[in-house]
Amino acid sequence: MAKPISEDTWQKILHKHIVDGVGVRALEKEYGVSESTIRSRAKTAQIAQVKDLANQAVDVSRKFQEMDSFAQNLTASLACKLNTISMIAVDVAESEGKSARQLSALKSIQVMELAGQSDPTPEKLMMVKMFGEAVNDSMKPTFNLLNANKAVIEKQNADIDSTKQKYSRIERIIVRPKINS
């Protein structure tokens, strides 16, 4: 039985295969890992995503190089600004999530106190209601960020589906020759 391959070694193997173009058979001989195992590790969803993003990066780089210097500076500044906004939004959502957990804990304490009372005062009930509203309000940035990400992912999936349909139609045209009657 072959000894297990460490994750560091797998990263080297995949880098040599995908980036450096080393063939699977050569890697099999060098590392003692079967061809099929290397091929299966090289065909994961993560590797597909890496290849897709690398291709997109090349396309963006080409388009960027075609721009004049003003447009390049404007693009770089806008990208930097959007990245900063994105990081701030994540930080706010994380912070608000922590606040919501703390407020929820305080609300739970208030509810437990009310449970022991036979006739809670309107002030105590109002306090529980206020904590509940504060929890809901503090979670809004987090939910907004999640919904924004969901919308982006749904658009990407729709674009992928649309591309698959286009290729399917092209494939049918190419593969199925027209039969003259």
Secondary structure, DSSP 8 states (H G I E B T S, - for coil): ------HHHHHHHHHHHHTS---HHHHHHHH---HHHHHHHHTSHHHHHHHHHHHHHHHHHHHHHHS-HHHHHHHHHHHHHHHHHHHHHHHHHHHHHHHHHHHHHHHHHHHHHHHT-SS--HHHHHHHHHHHHHHHHHHHHHHHHHHHHHHHHHHHHHHHHHHHHHHHHHHHHHHS-----
